[in-house]
Every structure is written in C-alpha cells, then in structure tokens.
C-alpha cells in the first residue's frame, strides 16, 4: 500500500466513522485548536471535554485569556494535571495578544512557550489548512505499527524516522481531515491495548499485523524503578475551620498552585510553627496517601493542627491565605490537595 492509498483509505474511514462533533471541532479557530491540543497532551478526550467547555466559556478568546490573572487560569485547570501546560498557555496568550495576531507559521508557533512541533503541526493543518505533519502519541502508535518500526519512539533516531514517515504520509489536500483522522485511528482503534485491528481501514498492509508484532509495538521504554518521596502536609486550621494555604513557587511540581505547607517530616512542621508564633492546641495525624507523578511516587501524610490564636501567626498575604470552602471551587489547587480540603470542610459541616 503506497502513501496515497493509505491517505484515501484513512479519509474514507474518517468520513464514515471519525469523530466530528467534539467541542473544538465546532467553530474552529486557531485559539480553540491550540487550546484543545494543549489540553489533550497526556489527557483523554473524555476528560478534556468538560474542561475545554468551561475554559472557552470563561476565556472565549486569546485576549480574554491573556488578560486573566494566572490564578484564575490555574483554578479552571485544577484537576487536569501537568500544570506547566496552563502556565505556558497563559504566557503564550500574553505574547500573542501583544503582537496582535495569532501566529500562522511553524517557526512562530514553536517559538511560543509550551508549543512543540506536533502541536504546531496540528494547529497549522487543522486551523490554517496548511500541510504539516504531526507526531503525537496516537500517531506514533499508528505509524510504528503500520511500518513495523522497532525501538523506543523516544530515542532520537527512532523519533527522526517517525517524523520522516509522518511527513511522507501527510497529504496536501484535506490535510485537516487527515490530521484528525490519523489521531482518531490511534485513539479509537489502534489503541495501546486491545487494538481493534479487524476494523482498521489500513489493516491489509499493516506490517505489525502481518508479522504478528502488534502487541510489542511501539517498543516500550526500558522501565526503571520509580522513587518514592515522603512528605508531611500541614492542615493548619483556626477556630472557624479555615485552613492556611501558601502559594507554591512557579516552577516545579504544582507550580503556581495553592497548597497546604509541605515539610520533609513532622518535626520540621513543628519547628515552622514555632518560628511563626503558631500555638498548636490540638493535633491529629491522618492516613498517609499516595499520589503518582510521571517520575516518582509522592507519599503524603496530612497532619491536622488546630491553632488557638490567629492574630499572632501567619495571616493573609500574597503568598498565604486562610482557605474557606468557597476557595476550593475557585483557587488553583492540585487534585489531591483539593480532595483533602473538601474532606476537611465536609467533616466540619
């Protein structure tokens, strides 16, 4: 099967079976396509839909996003994870608003924070109808299997080969539909596990299927033991039940989000309280829980401490605030922190 046959069969399948009514496929603009592509990184479509609709309702244009406080942006992103995406989205929106137009060249797009070659290619092909290859996770899987390309796709040489194949397969005509189609094929049929090869429109020429190697392609990365980090989270609450939060540094895990103070151990938490003139009258250690990131496990032990006098301890500043139940609905909070706070407020009802 040559590239033209591949394109035609894929497009014919997309015309009948492809998804065409996702929120970002309606009222297509460069901004909406860009936003959807960023949200869809490392996140499934079913999860993204609600976030996309809420985000575009609040920030319908690039200008609206650019002029919003970053805390408001992170608040709408809460629970979606990989928060650097939201920070980069906000920074890029400010750059775009300042220059007065949405970039329409590959070079200009990849110069923006958080936009790589594949995201830029999707914007170019879908929003601007310009021929550009893409290579997201779904496309990598389709092309790796169809061409029986072995080796972990993250390796430089394998990645280079896949980009060349993607460029060769990308058509000039109907490039937006083709881009949607090949992503759809990977997301719905050529899935990581239990692929539905019988329904695949290009299965007769798929080398992985012909050589019975579908299950082992793409070649997985050599797994390493994921380290575990242990921390103590301080739930410092006053008589009203409000919990003290602090804003995390803009870089690093949960960057720019609000969180409860974090310490390496319980003694460090006590020392911090002494330094800040915080008099603890009651303490209760909660169950240790685990949150897994891509590169390590975080085992966190929440410790509930009641303070008797808030006048002499840390109060509201730009970096600290006493959190109410309303804050859990609007502040940028990492998912485990949001759950922890919601449980605390629910127990006090």
C-alpha positions, -999 to 999 in steps of 0.1 A, spaced: 0 0 0 15 33 -10 10 66 8 -18 77 -15 -37 45 -8 -31 49 29 -45 85 28 -75 76 8 -85 46 29 -79 66 61 -100 95 49 -128 72 36 -129 56 71 -129 90 88 -158 102 66 -180 74 80 -165 66 114 -145 96 125 -154 119 154 -166 152 140 -186 168 168 -161 173 196 -163 208 211 -131 220 194 -143 207 160 -171 233 161 -165 269 154 -128 262 145 -103 289 153 -66 288 158 -71 296 195 -96 268 201 -75 242 182 -44 253 202 -62 251 235 -76 216 227 -42 203 216 -26 215 248 -53 200 270 -52 167 251 -15 163 259 -13 133 283 -51 135 288 -80 116 273 -107 132 252 -135 123 277 -117 142 304 -108 172 283 -143 179 270 -157 195 303 -125 214 309 -125 228 273 -161 239 275 -156 256 309 -123 272 297 -137 286 265 -168 299 283 -146 318 307 -119 328 282 -136 328 247 -106 345 230 -68 347 233 -72 383 246 -95 372 273 -70 345 284 -41 369 282 -57 395 305 -69 370 331 -50 365 364 -29 334 363 -46 322 395 -79 322 376 -64 302 348 -49 277 372 -82 275 390 -100 263 359 -72 239 352 -74 223 386 -76 185 383 -64 184 347 -28 179 358 6 189 342 1 225 353 30 238 333 7 235 304 -17 261 319 12 284 328 27 282 293 -8 287 278 -12 319 297 23 332 288 18 324 252 -16 341 252 0 373 265 27 371 238 0 366 211 -22 394 224 8 418 225 18 411 189 -19 414 178 -24 383 157 -23 345 160 10 331 145 4 312 113 39 298 106 55 267 121 85 287 132 64 314 150 43 288 167 72 267 181 87 299 195 59 302 219 61 286 254 47 251 256 42 245 218 62 217 203 65 206 167 35 182 169 12 208 185 23 234 160 17 209 131 -19 203 143 -26 240 146 -12 246 111 -31 217 95 -64 220 113 -68 257 119 -49 271 88 -53 242 63 -16 241 57 3 208 52 23 199 83 30 165 98 22 157 134 35 131 158 16 129 190 13 96 209 -16 82 189 1 90 155 33 74 167 15 42 176 -3 41 142 29 47 121 51 25 143 27 -4 138 18 2 102 55 3 92 68 -21 119 93 3 133 111 -11 163 129 8 190 115 31 217 100 62 199 117 85 224 151 76 210 165 102 187 169 80 157 135 63 160 119 97 165 136 111 134 124 81 114 88 86 126 89 123 117 100 114 82 73 88 78 47 112 91 58 139 67 57 114 38 22 102 47 7 137 52 -13 148 21 -17 183 7 -55 180 1 -78 176 30 -49 179 54 -72 190 83 -94 159 79 -63 136 75 -48 150 107 -80 144 126 -83 110 111 -49 96 120 -53 109 155 -88 93 157 -75 60 144 -49 58 171 -73 69 198 -102 46 189 -89 15 170 -51 14 171 -51 17 209 -23 8 232 -40 -23 245 -66 -45 228 -64 -27 194 -93 -35 171 -73 -45 140 -102 -61 123 -119 -27 120 -88 -8 109 -91 7 74 -54 0 66 -51 -34 82 -43 -53 50 -10 -35 47 -1 -31 84 33 -47 88 28 -53 126 -4 -72 119 12 -92 91 42 -101 113 21 -106 144 40 -79 163 11 -55 171 13 -64 208 50 -54 211 49 -22 191 56 6 198 87 -7 217 82 4 253 108 24 272 130 3 295 113 7 328 131 20 359 120 17 395 101 48 404 114 65 435 92 74 465 92 108 482 77 112 517 63 145 529 42 158 557 13 182 548 2 206 574 -35 212 577 -34 242 600 -69 253 608 -83 280 630 -114 280 652 -136 287 621 -122 256 604 -104 277 577 -71 261 565 -39 280 559 -27 278 523 5 290 507 13 296 471 39 273 456 68 285 436 60 290 399 85 263 389 84 226 399 56 202 408 22 220 412 40 252 403 20 284 409 -9 265 427 -21 269 462 -13 242 487 -10 235 524 25 239 538 47 209 530 76 196 551 101 167 550 89 154 584 66 162 613 94 178 633 100 203 605 64 212 606 65 218 644 97 239 640 79 260 614 50 266 637 74 278 665 92 302 642 59 317 631 45 320 666 18 295 659 4 279 691 -10 244 685 -37 233 709 -47 200 691 -30 177 666 -42 147 647 -23 126 621 -44 114 591 -38 84 569 -9 85 545 -19 85 509 0 82 476 -1 104 445 19 93 415 36 116 391 53 105 359 87 102 375 80 95 412 55 85 439 46 111 465 35 96 498 20 124 519 8 123 555 -16 151 564 -14 163 599 -43 183 612 -33 210 637 -57 234 654 -44 269 663 -59 288 692 -48 324 682 -46 335 646 -36 371 655 0 362 662 6 337 633 8 338 596 -21 357 581 -34 366 546 -7 379 523 0 375 486 16 341 494 -7 330 522 -44 329 529 -69 312 551 -89 289 528 -127 286 530 -149 261 513 -156 286 486 -118 288 478 -118 251 469 -141 259 440 -121 288 426 -84 285 435 -58 267 415 -54 235 436 -37 202 428 -62 173 428 -50 156 460 -49 189 479 -84 198 466 -97 164 478 -80 169 512 -96 203 517 -130 192 506 -129 163 530 -119 186 558 -147 211 552 -173 183 548 -164 168 581 -169 201 598 -205 206 584 
